[in-house]
């Protein structure tokens, strides 16, 4: 590999905090919107997907949530390839602009009662726009961080997931406040739109920050050597196994994350608890993730990512059923808080090191595309469909414990992927 261009060598490196902020602001907005939609799915269903059977309306709302994830792999290919060809900066600026557009549609969309079928169609379009933009977000943002901070990849990449925790925490806080302070009629009339409107405030700030951060030196060097490379084609021909391993690694943590976001709906529909109980539980889980995730990422820079992730996945596999059984047997605020605190810590231990491990699977020339494609297929399969699968399993089996079996399946898949990576794959430093 030849030396970097002189302009790259002379570029003054920004602070770690600036790089992390620029990379994580869009990711935070993405996950905030996801959490808000999931938390308020009951109200979204009543306003935009009305049905004589409340369960049918909820399944339609969750189905729209799930379908939007199907477009994420397309966004991953388009925006990921754009990031690997044109740079991390322009791809990140474009993705956050699209996220804001999708959120705006949800905020202003009239109800089904006012405009008929245009309402659910509009919500579907909004989620598809958000899904497309989110498709390229993770790969580009994580690549930007690990390439700017090569000596602290675990810590840097962990902030992707810490920002998810922070956004989930904000969403849960707003959910707790709104569901406690507003009546059912107020929530249905305008209250459920408030969290989406709050998300709009992040967009312009995030776009400005991303436009003023320098390009990653490692990408600039790689681009100088192969300016006309085709990352999508290389990925398809030479790195399919690495993409599959990325999907496998994501299975357990992604499923667990979306199951946690489903808990407010689970609390209302299956346990007969007030909505505020579910939101309070998610709030506690978000605090655990916020604190533990960067610590796990930092520690992984010393001992290695896999050595932390494997024990965490094993504990998720072993504990998820007894935790669900306890909650169903003794439903209440205390048990809900304890359950989600435990799951938050376990998720953080797995989550924190994961970004650096996935980044190391791909060279700089295909990193944004490879991470984006693998990540978004994994999220589409094990994330976007998890609330729908959880609701379907409960309806089909009649058991509120059924969602725990889905988590156990994904934990086994992730452990298998980690075993293959440890034994057979040469990671890129």
C-alpha positions as CSV (number, residue, x, y, z in Angstrom):
1,X,0.0,0.0,0.0
2,X,1.4,3.4,-1.0
3,X,1.7,6.4,1.3
4,X,-1.3,8.5,1.9
5,X,-1.7,11.7,-0.1
6,X,0.1,14.7,1.3
7,X,-3.2,16.5,2.0
8,X,-4.3,13.5,4.1
9,X,-1.1,13.5,6.0
10,X,-1.4,17.2,6.8
11,X,-5.0,17.0,8.0
12,X,-5.3,17.7,11.7
13,X,-7.0,14.9,13.5
14,X,-10.2,15.9,15.4
15,X,-10.7,14.9,19.0
16,X,-12.2,11.5,19.9
17,X,-15.3,13.1,21.3
18,X,-16.0,15.0,18.1
19,X,-15.6,11.8,16.0
20,X,-17.8,9.8,18.3
21,X,-20.5,12.5,18.3
22,X,-20.5,12.9,14.5
23,X,-20.8,9.1,14.1
24,X,-23.4,8.4,16.7
25,X,-25.9,11.3,16.3
26,X,-27.6,9.6,13.4
27,X,-27.5,6.2,15.0
28,X,-29.1,7.7,18.1
29,X,-31.9,9.3,16.0
30,X,-32.5,6.0,14.2
31,X,-32.9,4.0,17.3
32,X,-34.9,6.7,19.0
33,X,-37.5,6.6,16.2
34,X,-37.5,2.8,16.3
35,X,-38.0,2.8,20.1
36,X,-40.8,5.4,20.0
37,X,-42.7,3.5,17.3
38,X,-42.4,0.3,19.2
39,X,-43.4,1.8,22.6
40,X,-46.4,3.6,21.1
41,X,-47.5,0.8,18.8
42,X,-50.8,0.4,20.6
43,X,-51.7,4.1,19.9
44,X,-50.3,4.0,16.4
45,X,-52.5,1.0,15.7
46,X,-55.6,2.8,17.0
47,X,-55.0,6.0,15.0
48,X,-53.6,4.7,11.7
49,X,-54.7,1.0,11.6
50,X,-58.1,0.8,13.2
51,X,-59.9,-2.6,13.4
52,X,-62.8,-4.1,15.2
53,X,-60.3,-6.6,16.7
54,X,-57.6,-4.7,18.6
55,X,-55.1,-7.6,18.2
56,X,-55.5,-7.3,14.4
57,X,-54.8,-3.5,14.5
58,X,-51.8,-4.1,16.6
59,X,-50.4,-6.8,14.3
60,X,-50.9,-4.5,11.3
61,X,-49.0,-1.7,13.1
62,X,-46.2,-4.1,14.1
63,X,-46.3,-5.6,10.6
64,X,-45.6,-2.2,9.1
65,X,-42.7,-1.9,11.6
66,X,-41.4,-5.2,10.4
67,X,-41.8,-4.6,6.7
68,X,-39.8,-1.4,6.9
69,X,-36.8,-3.5,7.9
70,X,-36.9,-5.4,4.6
71,X,-35.7,-2.3,2.8
72,X,-32.7,-1.9,5.1
73,X,-30.5,-4.3,3.1
74,X,-31.2,-2.2,0.0
75,X,-30.2,1.0,1.9
76,X,-27.2,-0.9,3.1
77,X,-26.0,-1.7,-0.4
78,X,-26.8,1.7,-1.8
79,X,-25.5,3.9,1.0
80,X,-22.8,1.5,2.1
81,X,-21.3,1.4,-1.4
82,X,-21.6,5.2,-1.6
83,X,-19.7,5.5,1.7
84,X,-16.9,3.1,0.4
85,X,-16.6,5.0,-2.9
86,X,-17.4,8.7,-2.0
87,X,-16.5,8.7,1.7
88,X,-18.0,8.2,5.1
89,X,-19.0,11.9,5.4
90,X,-21.4,12.4,2.5
91,X,-23.1,9.1,3.2
92,X,-23.7,10.0,6.8
93,X,-25.1,13.4,5.9
94,X,-27.5,11.9,3.4
95,X,-28.7,9.2,5.8
96,X,-29.6,11.6,8.6
97,X,-31.5,13.9,6.2
98,X,-33.6,10.9,5.1
99,X,-34.3,9.9,8.7
100,X,-35.7,13.3,9.4
101,X,-37.9,13.2,6.4
102,X,-39.5,9.9,7.6
103,X,-40.0,11.2,11.1
104,X,-41.7,14.3,9.8
105,X,-44.2,12.3,7.8
106,X,-45.2,10.4,11.0
107,X,-45.6,13.7,12.9
108,X,-47.9,15.4,10.4
109,X,-49.8,12.4,9.0
110,X,-53.6,12.7,9.6
111,X,-55.5,9.8,11.2
112,X,-57.3,7.0,9.4
113,X,-60.6,8.6,10.4
114,X,-59.6,11.8,8.6
115,X,-58.0,10.5,5.4
116,X,-58.8,6.8,5.2
117,X,-56.3,4.5,3.5
118,X,-53.8,7.4,3.0
119,X,-53.0,7.2,6.7
120,X,-51.6,3.7,6.9
121,X,-50.0,4.1,3.5
122,X,-48.3,7.3,4.7
123,X,-47.0,5.5,7.8
124,X,-45.6,2.7,5.7
125,X,-43.9,5.2,3.4
126,X,-42.4,6.9,6.4
127,X,-41.0,3.7,7.9
128,X,-39.6,2.7,4.5
129,X,-37.8,6.0,4.1
130,X,-36.4,5.6,7.7
131,X,-35.5,1.9,7.0
132,X,-33.6,2.8,3.8
133,X,-31.6,5.6,5.5
134,X,-30.9,3.4,8.5
135,X,-29.6,0.8,6.2
136,X,-26.3,2.7,5.5
137,X,-26.0,4.3,9.0
138,X,-24.4,1.6,11.1
139,X,-21.6,0.6,8.6
140,X,-20.6,4.2,7.6
141,X,-20.7,5.5,11.2
142,X,-18.8,2.6,12.8
143,X,-16.3,2.6,10.0
144,X,-15.7,6.4,10.6
145,X,-15.0,5.8,14.3
146,X,-12.8,2.7,14.1
147,X,-10.7,4.2,11.3
148,X,-10.2,7.5,13.1
149,X,-9.4,5.7,16.4
150,X,-7.6,2.5,15.4
151,X,-6.0,2.0,18.9
152,X,-9.4,2.2,20.7
153,X,-11.7,0.4,18.3
154,X,-13.6,-1.5,20.9
155,X,-14.3,1.6,23.0
156,X,-15.0,3.8,19.9
157,X,-17.4,1.3,18.3
158,X,-19.2,0.7,21.6
159,X,-20.5,4.2,21.5
160,X,-22.7,3.2,18.5
161,X,-24.6,1.0,21.0
162,X,-24.3,3.4,23.9
163,X,-26.0,6.0,21.7
164,X,-28.7,3.5,21.0
165,X,-29.1,3.1,24.8
166,X,-29.2,6.8,25.3
167,X,-31.9,7.3,22.7
168,X,-33.9,4.4,24.1
169,X,-33.6,6.0,27.5
170,X,-34.9,9.3,26.2
171,X,-37.8,7.5,24.4
172,X,-38.7,5.5,27.5
173,X,-38.5,8.7,29.7
174,X,-40.9,10.5,27.4
175,X,-43.1,7.5,27.2
176,X,-43.3,7.2,31.0
177,X,-44.0,10.9,31.4
178,X,-46.7,11.0,28.6
179,X,-48.5,7.8,29.6
180,X,-48.6,9.0,33.2
181,X,-49.6,12.6,32.6
182,X,-52.0,12.3,29.7
183,X,-55.4,10.6,29.4
184,X,-56.1,7.9,26.9
185,X,-58.0,10.3,24.7
186,X,-55.1,12.9,24.8
187,X,-52.6,10.2,23.9
188,X,-54.7,9.1,20.9
189,X,-55.4,12.7,19.8
190,X,-51.9,14.2,19.9
191,X,-49.8,12.8,22.8
192,X,-48.3,9.9,20.9
193,X,-46.9,12.3,18.2
194,X,-44.9,14.3,20.8
195,X,-41.9,11.9,21.0
196,X,-41.7,11.8,17.2
197,X,-41.7,15.6,17.1
198,X,-38.8,15.7,19.6
199,X,-36.8,13.5,17.3
200,X,-37.0,16.1,14.6
201,X,-34.9,18.5,16.7
202,X,-31.9,16.2,16.4
203,X,-31.7,16.2,12.7
204,X,-30.4,19.6,11.8
205,X,-27.8,19.5,14.5
206,X,-26.6,16.1,13.5
207,X,-26.4,17.1,9.8
208,X,-24.2,20.1,10.7
209,X,-21.8,18.1,12.8
210,X,-21.4,15.4,10.2
211,X,-20.7,18.0,7.4
212,X,-17.8,19.4,9.5
213,X,-15.9,16.3,10.5
214,X,-12.9,15.2,8.4
215,X,-12.7,12.0,6.4
216,X,-11.2,8.9,8.1
217,X,-7.4,8.6,7.2
218,X,-7.6,4.8,6.7
219,X,-10.4,5.2,4.2
220,X,-8.5,8.1,2.4
221,X,-5.4,5.9,2.1
222,X,-7.4,2.9,0.7
223,X,-9.3,5.2,-1.7
224,X,-6.0,6.6,-3.0
225,X,-4.9,3.1,-3.9
226,X,-8.1,1.9,-5.4
227,X,-10.3,4.9,-6.3
228,X,-12.5,3.0,-8.7
229,X,-13.2,-0.1,-6.7
230,X,-16.6,-1.7,-6.5
231,X,-17.3,-2.7,-2.9
232,X,-20.6,-4.4,-3.6
233,X,-19.1,-6.6,-6.3
234,X,-16.1,-7.5,-4.1
235,X,-18.4,-8.3,-1.2
236,X,-20.6,-10.6,-3.4
237,X,-17.6,-12.4,-4.9
238,X,-15.2,-12.7,-2.1
239,X,-16.7,-11.9,1.3
240,X,-20.1,-13.7,1.5
241,X,-19.0,-15.8,4.5
242,X,-18.0,-12.7,6.4
243,X,-21.4,-11.2,5.8
244,X,-23.1,-14.4,7.1
245,X,-20.9,-14.4,10.2
246,X,-21.9,-10.7,10.8
247,X,-25.6,-11.7,10.6
248,X,-25.0,-14.6,13.0
249,X,-23.1,-12.4,15.5
250,X,-26.0,-9.9,15.5
251,X,-28.8,-12.5,16.1
252,X,-28.9,-12.7,19.9
253,X,-28.3,-9.0,20.8
254,X,-30.6,-7.7,18.1
255,X,-33.5,-10.0,19.1
256,X,-33.0,-9.1,22.7
257,X,-33.0,-5.4,22.0
258,X,-36.2,-5.5,20.1
259,X,-37.8,-7.7,22.7
260,X,-36.9,-5.1,25.3
261,X,-38.6,-2.4,23.2
262,X,-41.7,-4.6,22.9
263,X,-42.0,-4.9,26.7
264,X,-44.4,-1.9,27.1
265,X,-46.8,-3.5,24.7
266,X,-46.3,-6.9,26.3
267,X,-47.0,-5.4,29.7
268,X,-50.3,-3.8,28.5
269,X,-51.6,-6.7,26.4
270,X,-50.4,-9.8,28.2
271,X,-49.8,-8.9,31.8
272,X,-52.6,-6.3,32.4
273,X,-50.1,-3.8,33.7
274,X,-50.3,0.0,33.1
275,X,-48.3,1.3,30.3
276,X,-46.1,3.3,32.7
277,X,-44.8,0.0,34.2
278,X,-43.4,-1.2,30.9
279,X,-41.8,2.2,30.1
280,X,-40.3,2.3,33.6
281,X,-38.8,-1.1,33.0
282,X,-37.3,-0.1,29.7
283,X,-36.0,3.0,31.4
284,X,-34.0,0.9,33.9
285,X,-32.7,-1.3,31.1
286,X,-31.6,1.7,29.2
287,X,-29.7,3.1,32.2
288,X,-27.9,-0.3,32.6
289,X,-27.0,-0.3,28.9
290,X,-25.8,3.3,29.0
291,X,-23.4,2.7,31.8
292,X,-22.2,-0.8,31.0
293,X,-21.8,-0.7,27.2
294,X,-18.7,1.7,26.9
295,X,-17.1,-0.1,29.8
296,X,-17.5,-3.4,28.0
297,X,-16.1,-1.9,24.8
298,X,-13.1,-0.4,26.7
299,X,-12.4,-3.7,28.4
300,X,-12.5,-5.6,25.1
301,X,-9.6,-3.5,23.8
302,X,-7.5,-5.2,26.5
303,X,-8.7,-8.8,26.5
304,X,-10.4,-9.2,23.1
305,X,-14.0,-9.0,21.9
306,X,-14.8,-12.7,21.7
307,X,-13.7,-13.4,25.3
308,X,-16.4,-11.0,26.6
309,X,-19.2,-11.8,24.1
310,X,-19.2,-15.6,24.5
311,X,-20.0,-15.6,28.2
312,X,-22.6,-12.9,27.7
313,X,-24.4,-15.0,25.0
314,X,-24.3,-18.1,27.2
315,X,-26.0,-16.2,30.1
316,X,-28.6,-14.8,27.8
317,X,-29.4,-18.3,26.6
318,X,-29.6,-19.7,30.2
319,X,-31.4,-16.9,31.9
320,X,-34.1,-15.6,29.5
321,X,-36.7,-18.3,30.2
322,X,-36.5,-18.1,34.0
323,X,-36.7,-14.3,33.8
324,X,-39.8,-14.5,31.7
325,X,-41.3,-17.1,33.9
326,X,-40.7,-15.0,37.0
327,X,-42.3,-11.9,35.4
328,X,-45.4,-13.9,34.2
329,X,-45.8,-15.6,37.6
330,X,-45.3,-12.4,39.6
331,X,-46.2,-9.5,37.3
332,X,-45.4,-6.1,38.7
333,X,-43.1,-3.1,38.6
334,X,-40.4,-4.5,40.8
335,X,-40.0,-7.7,38.8
336,X,-40.2,-5.8,35.5
337,X,-37.4,-3.5,36.7
338,X,-35.2,-6.3,37.9
339,X,-35.7,-8.4,34.7
340,X,-34.8,-5.5,32.3
341,X,-31.8,-4.4,34.5
342,X,-30.3,-8.0,34.2
343,X,-31.0,-8.2,30.5
344,X,-29.6,-4.7,30.0
345,X,-26.3,-5.7,31.6
346,X,-26.0,-8.9,29.7
347,X,-26.8,-7.1,26.4
348,X,-24.2,-4.5,27.2
349,X,-21.5,-7.1,27.7
350,X,-22.3,-8.6,24.3
351,X,-23.2,-5.3,22.6
352,X,-20.2,-3.2,23.6
353,X,-17.4,-5.2,21.9
354,X,-19.5,-6.3,18.9
355,X,-19.0,-3.2,16.7
356,X,-15.2,-3.6,16.8
357,X,-15.4,-7.3,16.1
358,X,-17.7,-6.8,13.0
359,X,-15.5,-4.0,11.7
360,X,-12.4,-6.2,11.9
361,X,-14.1,-8.8,9.7
362,X,-13.8,-6.4,6.6
363,X,-10.9,-4.4,5.1
364,X,-11.3,-0.7,4.7
365,X,-12.2,-0.9,1.0
366,X,-15.5,-2.8,1.8
367,X,-15.9,-2.1,5.5
368,X,-18.9,0.2,5.3
369,X,-20.7,-1.9,2.7
370,X,-19.9,-5.2,4.4
371,X,-20.9,-4.0,7.9
372,X,-24.1,-2.3,6.5
373,X,-25.3,-5.3,4.6
374,X,-24.6,-7.9,7.3
375,X,-25.9,-5.7,10.0
376,X,-29.1,-4.8,8.3
377,X,-30.0,-8.3,7.1
378,X,-29.4,-9.4,10.7
379,X,-31.5,-6.6,12.1
380,X,-34.3,-7.2,9.5
381,X,-34.5,-10.9,10.4
382,X,-33.8,-10.9,14.1
383,X,-34.9,-7.4,15.0
384,X,-37.7,-6.0,12.9
385,X,-39.7,-9.2,13.1
386,X,-39.1,-9.9,16.8
387,X,-42.1,-7.9,18.1
388,X,-44.3,-9.5,15.5
389,X,-42.9,-12.9,16.2
390,X,-43.4,-12.4,19.9
391,X,-47.0,-11.3,19.5
392,X,-47.6,-14.2,17.1
393,X,-46.0,-16.8,19.3
394,X,-48.2,-15.7,22.3
395,X,-51.3,-15.7,20.2
396,X,-50.5,-19.1,18.7
397,X,-49.4,-21.0,21.8
398,X,-51.4,-19.1,24.3
399,X,-48.3,-18.9,26.5
400,X,-46.8,-15.5,27.5
401,X,-43.5,-17.3,27.9
402,X,-43.3,-18.1,24.2
403,X,-41.1,-15.1,23.3
404,X,-38.2,-16.4,25.4
405,X,-37.8,-19.4,23.1
406,X,-37.1,-17.1,20.2
407,X,-34.4,-15.4,22.2
408,X,-32.8,-18.8,23.0
409,X,-32.7,-19.8,19.3
410,X,-30.9,-16.6,18.4
411,X,-28.4,-17.0,21.3
412,X,-27.4,-20.4,19.9
413,X,-27.0,-18.9,16.4
414,X,-24.7,-16.2,17.8
415,X,-22.6,-18.6,19.8
416,X,-22.1,-20.7,16.6
417,X,-21.0,-17.6,14.6
418,X,-18.6,-16.5,17.3
419,X,-17.1,-20.0,17.4
420,X,-16.5,-19.9,13.6
421,X,-14.9,-16.5,13.8
422,X,-12.5,-17.5,16.6
423,X,-11.3,-20.6,14.8
424,X,-11.4,-19.8,11.1
425,X,-11.4,-16.1,10.2
426,X,-8.4,-13.8,10.1
427,X,-9.5,-10.4,11.4
428,X,-8.3,-7.2,9.8
429,X,-6.5,-4.9,12.1
